[in-house]
Amino acid sequence: MFIRWYQTRLARSPLLTQSVTTGILFAAGDCISQQVVERRGFQNYDVLRTARMGAYGGFIFGPMVVQWYRLLERSIRFPGRPSMEIVSRVAADQLIFTPVNMVFFFSGLSLLEGGSVTEKLKSSYSSTLLTNWMVWPAVQLVNFKLVPLNHRLLVVNLISLGWNSYLSYANERGSSAKF
């Protein structure tokens, strides 16, 4: 049922559908971080933190990654060499998009929190980027090989429930963020 609803919405308004879905799943990742990882309970739950994560996911990451995936699909082509295309797209994703996205993520949330962008980047950027590279290249290899373009962000979003929990925790704790 969800898949049919999602397909219909995706056909009518792809960018909006993918952005809203991304925002919801970024917020859900923060909920998981606060309740499961940090064990804050409902008394100490930070609703604004969840709203910031959802806003970043829906207004920045979602639209940005939709366009990025389209660009990768159009610009990285090796006719007759599908494996080369996939590996090249993953390399571009991890070596170009991911470092830039991490800067946007930590800078954007730091600004929304009223904190220091420089301090946030110093405390969280490098360790989070290295952790990213332990998880996402394998995910993206499978994603770019098996998933149609219009569903890649959904796959990333579903797998990102755990990753977004980590990102939220890393943003909250800085470089000491380890599960």
VEXLUMTOR-124090 format. One line per 2 residues: number of its first residue (from 1); their letters; for each residue x, y, z of C-alpha. Coordinates in Angstrom, 1 decimal. Layout:
N
NUM = a = X/Y/Z | ...
This chain:
179
1 = mf = 0.0/0.0/0.0 | 2.7/2.5/0.9
3 = ir = 4.7/1.7/-2.3 | 1.6/2.4/-4.4
5 = wy = 1.0/5.7/-2.6 | 4.6/6.7/-2.9
7 = qt = 4.8/5.8/-6.6 | 1.7/7.9/-7.3
9 = rl = 3.1/10.9/-5.4 | 6.5/10.4/-7.0
11 = ar = 5.0/10.5/-10.5 | 3.0/13.7/-9.7
13 = sp = 5.6/15.6/-7.8 | 9.0/13.9/-7.6
15 = ll = 11.1/16.6/-5.9 | 8.4/17.4/-3.3
17 = tq = 7.7/13.8/-2.5 | 11.4/12.9/-2.1
19 = sv = 12.0/16.1/0.0 | 9.1/15.5/2.3
21 = tt = 10.1/11.8/2.7 | 13.6/12.8/3.5
23 = gi = 12.6/15.3/6.1 | 10.4/12.8/7.8
25 = lf = 13.1/10.2/7.9 | 15.7/12.6/9.1
27 = aa = 13.4/13.5/12.0 | 12.8/9.8/12.7
29 = gd = 16.5/9.3/12.8 | 16.8/12.0/15.4
31 = ci = 14.0/10.4/17.4 | 15.8/7.1/17.3
33 = sq = 19.0/8.8/18.5 | 17.4/10.6/21.4
35 = qv = 15.2/7.6/22.5 | 17.3/4.5/21.7
37 = ve = 20.9/5.7/21.7 | 20.9/8.5/24.2
39 = rr = 18.0/7.1/26.2 | 16.7/10.6/27.0
41 = gf = 13.1/9.5/27.7 | 10.1/11.7/26.9
43 = qn = 10.8/14.1/29.8 | 14.1/15.2/28.3
45 = yd = 13.2/14.9/24.6 | 14.4/17.8/22.5
47 = vl = 11.6/18.6/20.0 | 13.5/21.5/18.4
49 = rt = 16.5/19.2/17.7 | 14.1/16.8/15.8
51 = ar = 12.6/19.8/14.0 | 16.1/21.0/13.0
53 = mg = 17.0/17.5/11.7 | 13.7/17.3/9.8
55 = ay = 14.2/20.7/8.3 | 17.7/20.0/7.2
57 = gg = 16.6/16.7/5.6 | 13.5/18.1/3.8
59 = fi = 14.7/21.6/2.8 | 18.5/21.0/2.1
61 = fg = 19.5/17.3/1.8 | 16.4/16.0/0.0
63 = pm = 16.4/18.6/-2.9 | 20.2/18.6/-3.1
65 = vv = 20.6/14.8/-3.4 | 17.7/14.5/-5.9
67 = qw = 19.6/16.9/-8.2 | 22.9/15.3/-7.5
69 = yr = 21.7/11.8/-8.5 | 20.3/13.2/-11.7
71 = ll = 23.6/14.9/-12.4 | 25.5/11.6/-11.8
73 = er = 23.1/9.7/-14.1 | 23.5/12.3/-16.9
75 = si = 27.2/13.1/-16.6 | 29.0/9.8/-15.7
77 = rf = 28.6/7.5/-18.6 | 30.7/4.7/-19.9
79 = pg = 28.7/3.0/-22.7 | 29.2/-0.8/-22.6
81 = rp = 31.0/-0.5/-19.2 | 28.3/-0.5/-16.6
83 = sm = 30.7/-1.5/-13.8 | 32.9/1.5/-14.6
85 = ei = 29.8/3.8/-14.5 | 28.8/2.5/-11.1
87 = vs = 32.2/2.7/-9.5 | 32.7/6.2/-10.9
89 = rv = 29.4/7.4/-9.6 | 30.1/6.0/-6.1
91 = aa = 33.6/7.6/-6.2 | 32.1/11.0/-7.2
93 = dq = 29.3/10.6/-4.6 | 31.8/9.8/-1.8
95 = li = 34.7/12.1/-2.8 | 32.7/15.2/-4.0
97 = ft = 29.1/15.2/-2.7 | 29.7/13.7/0.8
99 = pv = 32.4/16.0/2.0 | 30.4/19.0/0.8
101 = nm = 27.2/17.7/2.3 | 28.9/17.2/5.7
103 = vf = 29.9/20.8/5.7 | 26.3/21.8/4.9
105 = ff = 25.0/19.5/7.6 | 27.2/20.6/10.5
107 = sg = 27.2/24.3/9.4 | 23.4/24.4/8.9
109 = ls = 22.6/22.7/12.2 | 25.1/24.8/14.0
111 = ll = 23.5/28.0/12.6 | 20.0/26.7/13.6
113 = eg = 21.3/25.9/17.1 | 22.9/29.3/17.4
115 = gs = 26.4/27.8/17.8 | 29.8/28.2/16.2
117 = vt = 30.1/26.7/12.8 | 33.9/26.6/13.1
119 = ek = 33.8/24.8/16.4 | 31.2/22.3/15.1
121 = lk = 33.2/21.5/12.0 | 36.4/21.1/14.1
123 = ss = 34.7/18.8/16.6 | 32.6/16.6/14.2
125 = ys = 33.5/16.9/10.6 | 36.5/14.6/10.2
127 = st = 35.4/11.7/12.4 | 31.9/11.7/10.9
129 = ll = 33.3/11.8/7.3 | 35.6/8.8/8.1
131 = tn = 32.7/6.9/9.6 | 30.6/7.7/6.5
133 = wm = 33.3/6.1/4.3 | 33.0/2.9/6.4
135 = vw = 29.3/2.6/5.6 | 28.2/4.4/2.5
137 = pa = 30.4/3.2/-0.4 | 29.0/-0.3/-0.1
139 = vq = 25.5/0.9/0.2 | 25.8/3.2/-2.8
141 = lv = 27.4/0.4/-4.9 | 24.3/-1.7/-4.4
143 = nf = 22.0/1.4/-4.8 | 23.5/2.6/-8.1
145 = kl = 23.6/-0.9/-9.5 | 20.2/-2.2/-8.6
147 = vp = 17.8/0.7/-7.8 | 16.2/2.9/-10.5
149 = ln = 17.1/6.6/-10.3 | 13.7/7.7/-8.9
151 = hr = 13.9/5.3/-6.0 | 17.6/5.8/-5.0
153 = ll = 16.8/8.5/-2.5 | 14.1/6.4/-0.8
155 = vv = 16.6/3.5/-0.4 | 19.2/6.0/1.0
157 = nl = 16.5/7.4/3.4 | 15.5/4.0/4.7
159 = is = 19.0/2.9/5.3 | 19.6/6.4/6.7
161 = lg = 17.4/5.8/9.7 | 20.4/4.4/11.5
163 = wn = 22.8/6.8/9.8 | 20.7/9.8/10.7
165 = sy = 20.6/8.6/14.3 | 24.4/8.6/14.2
167 = ls = 24.5/12.1/12.5 | 22.2/13.5/15.1
169 = ya = 24.2/12.0/17.9 | 27.5/13.2/16.3
171 = ne = 26.1/16.7/15.9 | 25.0/16.7/19.6
173 = rg = 28.2/15.1/21.0 | 30.9/16.3/18.6
175 = ss = 34.0/14.1/17.9 | 33.3/11.8/20.9
177 = ak = 30.2/10.4/19.1 | 30.6/6.7/19.0
179 = f = 27.8/4.1/19.3
